[in-house]
Amino acid sequence: MMDDELKQVWAASAALETLQVEMDQAQLSLKEAIDEATKAGADPESIDEAAQLTSVELTDPELAEPVVLTEPVELTKPAEPSHAELELR
C-alpha cells in the first residue's frame, strides 16, 4: 500500500508526463501548420505573428522548445551589474 506522500508524488509525476506528451503533440501540430503555411506562400512575418514566435525561434527549434530540467538546480543570486553596464542603461 502506498503512503499518501508517495501517492502525491506519483500523481504529480503522472500529471507532468501527460502535459509533456500534450506539449510534444502541440509543438508537432504547430510545426506542421507552419510548414503548410510556408508551402502555401504565406508571408513569413504573418506566420511569426500567428505563431506568436520570432523569426529566430521559428528557424532555430532549440530556442522554441522548452528546457526541461531533469536534475534539481540551485538558484543563486544574480550577479550585480558592473559600473560600466549601469552607465549603458
Summary of the structure (lengths in Angstrom):
residues: 89
radius of gyration: 20.4
end to end distance: 59.3
largest distance: 62.1
contacts: 141
relative contact order: 0.06
helix: 66%
strand: 0%
